[in-house]
């Protein structure tokens, strides 16, 4: 089939980088991605699959009388299966553009590949719904939201109040409930995960409305490293921007991905260049590939009896129908 190549004859396809005299510094405007690798626990992989042991049941402590037998208890384990998938991107470039451009085209391509691969990782691992669009990966939002059709029975799911979609905001009680559900695991370091626009359009107005001594609640809510209820806010630009237009969908998370997810690193980004593959077209091919795996596993349980519900360390907020 035909592969469209960058060339210097078309300005938007590379011509803008060839003089008439211009600066050698490329204006590179790309949003920052790579949240998943920052937050998840990384498991090096030496093959296509990896089984990660997961402790699911602990010992039981009993009161024991003198000369009485001690009741035994067993640890229980589960295994988290990591199955690799491959991401790839390729960019054909004409020999003329490669020769005449004043920017370092290879370095530019490598940087752009790295950003776009990181963006796809975040899309798969945060927003994935298990379909081929996301490499069959189920991300943290849908891993919790999809546990059961009866959403009220999912202990790790907080449903925003009815009317939140129309108002484009939850209530602080909804947000606070997410903090309360987070288990008190040793060494837990949960963070808020949401789109930057979601923070400023849906959450910040709740804080702006506070009065009196409540101003202390928002003194760290703005700037480059905001916090909410004392926990860091991490922006992921692949997540939903707000409630509007997102009825009955998971929107934000309060999670410790280091404890509740496993990210398998089979092979980090590899950049290759070939000058023979498209010999007749006189083109170079720049290619980027990587192999990784992801699984969210500490999701809590599903139970209609509230007293029997157990949350995991990935707490998700979802909208209702209105």
TAMO-V764011 format. One record per residue. OMEGA is omega as a letter, one per 40 degrees, with the letter a starting at -180 (999 if undefined). D_CENTER is the distance of its C-alpha to the mean C-alpha in whole Angstrom. Layout:
BEGIN
omega: <OMEGA:OMEGA>
d_center: <D_CENTER:D_CENTER>
END
This chain:
BEGIN
omega: <a:i:a:a:i:a:a:i:i:a:a:a:i:a:i:a:a:a:f:a:i:a:i:i:a:i:a:a:i:i:a:i:a:a:a:a:i:a:a:i:a:i:i:a:i:i:a:a:i:i:a:i:a:i:a:a:a:i:i:a:a:i:a:i:i:i:i:i:i:i:a:i:a:i:i:a:i:i:i:a:i:a:a:i:a:i:a:i:a:a:i:i:a:i:a:i:a:a:a:a:i:i:i:a:a:i:i:a:a:i:i:i:a:i:a:i:i:i:a:i:a:i:a:a:i:a:a:a:i:i:a:i:a:i:a:i:i:a:a:a:a:i:i:a:a:a:a:i:i:a:a:a:i:a:a:a:i:i:i:a:i:a:a:i:i:a:a:i:i:i:i:i:i:a:a:i:i:i:a:a:a:i:i:a:i:i:a:i:a:i:i:i:i:i:i:i:i:i:a:i:a:a:a:i:i:a:i:a:a:i:i:a:a:i:i:a:a:a:i:a:a:a:a:a:a:i:i:a:i:a:a:i:i:a:i:a:i:a:a:a:a:i:a:a:a:i:i:i:i:a:a:a:i:a:i:a:i:a:a:i:i:i:a:a:i:i:i:a:i:a:i:i:i:i:a:a:i:a:a:i:a:a:i:i:i:a:i:i:i:i:i:i:a:i:i:a:a:a:a:a:i:a:i:i:a:a:a:a:a:i:i:a:i:a:a:i:i:i:i:a:a:999>
d_center: <34:34:31:31:31:31:35:37:39:36:35:31:31:32:35:34:33:37:40:42:41:38:36:34:31:28:27:23:21:17:14:12:9:8:6:5:8:10:9:9:13:14:16:19:20:24:24:22:21:21:22:20:22:21:24:24:28:30:33:35:38:41:45:47:51:53:54:52:49:46:43:41:37:35:31:29:26:24:22:18:19:17:18:17:16:17:16:19:20:24:26:30:32:35:38:39:36:35:39:39:36:36:32:31:29:28:26:25:24:22:20:19:18:16:14:14:13:10:9:9:7:4:6:7:5:3:7:9:12:14:16:17:15:12:14:15:11:11:7:7:9:11:12:14:15:16:18:21:23:25:22:24:24:21:21:17:17:19:20:21:25:26:27:24:23:26:26:22:21:21:24:24:25:22:19:22:22:18:19:22:20:18:21:22:21:23:21:18:16:14:12:11:8:9:11:14:16:15:16:19:20:19:19:22:24:25:25:28:30:30:34:36:35:31:31:30:27:26:27:24:22:22:22:19:18:18:19:19:21:21:18:15:13:10:10:7:9:8:8:12:14:17:19:21:21:18:20:20:16:13:12:11:10:12:11:12:9:12:14:13:11:12:11:14:15:18:19:17:18:22:23:27:30:32:36:37:35:36:40:42:39:39:36:33:30:27:24:21:19:17:17:14:13:10:11:11:14:15:15:19:22:23:27:29:31:29:31:29:26:23:20:17:15:12:14:13:15:16:19:22:24:26>
END
